[in-house]
Amino acid sequence: MKIKEICKKTGLTEKAVRYYVENGLCSPVEFESRDRKYLDFTEENLSELKDVAVMRRLGLSIDDIRRMKTDGGAVAGVMKGYTEALAEELALKNRIYAALSSKDYSGVRSLGELTPILADALRPEPDDPDFSKFDREPFDDGEPDELGLRLDRIAKIEEIFVTAACVIGTLAALTTFPGIIMFVAAALILRKARADYTALYEVVSGIGFLANMTAFVRGLVKMGGISRISDIYSGIAPNFAAAQCRFYLLIAVGELAALLLLIFGRNIREHF
């Protein structure tokens, strides 16, 4: 399974999955294809990530999860320490809640007035233990940051564009005899080579570009050659011939844009 499928099945972000892999909580197979590095996840990896996600939501640290994963005998000790820390933290939060809920905020009009009230609620009582030792690492590995969300949205838009360009371009190309020949040849080559998913899209968009450009050039020749290229949008040429040329040129440009995105767009390659 690719990382995109893993994210869908676990509800984790790509950032979280890569973070867990880097920290040894999951060990997918890493391989290279056409100078690109990919992660291949198994069903066992999927189960591991689901387990990690549950424990992280409970607040267990990466180090604690790693200890329990590598040493089954450490589970009891880790969980005993965690529950004790949780009980003391809960007691502290209950005391803070009681202190805050007893305050009157009706006359507070600024942060400067609010801060002393909050500080008073946080002030430890004489017999309070030092709770700083129970501070957990920030739980940000499973939550998408603003940049991650933006990149994810961009990648999804790019994915929709590439998919639409490939589908429309293929259908347009198959209306021409050269396009049919090109796609049949490409299908045979891809089947023999067992190309990956990204390579499939690259070949489809590349063949679609060539086939639609061929159709555009043939239409242009029928109109009188390259000297008539300016007539395509001027309305001088016959409407049907000009419309055909415009259609194939537009599709070819879309296929070229999709191909360039697949080759140079690292963000979208992570999604395919």
PyMOL commands that set and color helices and strands:
alter all, ss='L'
color gray80, all
select helices_A, chain A and resi 3-10+14-22+43-58+62-70+72-101+111-122+131-134+146-173+177-193+197-223+226-232+239-264+266-269
alter helices_A, ss='H'
color red, helices_A
select strands_A, chain A and resi 29-33+36-40
alter strands_A, ss='S'
color yellow, strands_A
deselect
rebuild
show_as cartoon
